[in-house]
Amino acid sequence: MTISAPTKMGVPASTRPRSVLFSVGASLLANLVLWLVGLAAGGSFELTDGGTTTPVAPGGVVMLTVVPIVVGMGLAALISLRWIGVIRIAQVVGVLAPLGTIAMTVDADFDAATTVTLALMHVVIAIVVPIGLESMRRGAA
């Protein structure tokens, strides 16, 4: 009789650039799918401020997904060349920053479907970035 231990699903090791690209690609794809779901749910993705209506998607979704991830993970990748411990700090920041900024989305003048969808986009980033950083950490070790 053979007894085998359950297999663990782990995060694969990857190079720094691949980790950043994976995180950007996965987050962007998920957020664009969420945007389409939000549109189907009746979200306008328009911000009203002082009587002026400004669309925030899809350009805003792309920019506010790609830029923070590239800057944050890129900075962590560069610093990790000298100090690998920065990746653990970046993982914490990579969760807290997007979750902390959900409050700004809720406070803005969006319709309910848009607010929920944009908040979920923040959650996507808070999930994907630490996974990408873990892949980076394992690849650097």
Secondary structure, DSSP 8 states (H G I E B T S, - for coil): ---------------HHHHHHHHHHHHHHHHHHHHHHHHHTT---EEEETTEEEE-SSHHHHHHHHHHHHHHHHHHHHHHTT-TTHHHHHHHHHHHHHHHTHHHHHHSS--HHHHHHHHHHHHHHHHHHHHHHHHHHHHH-
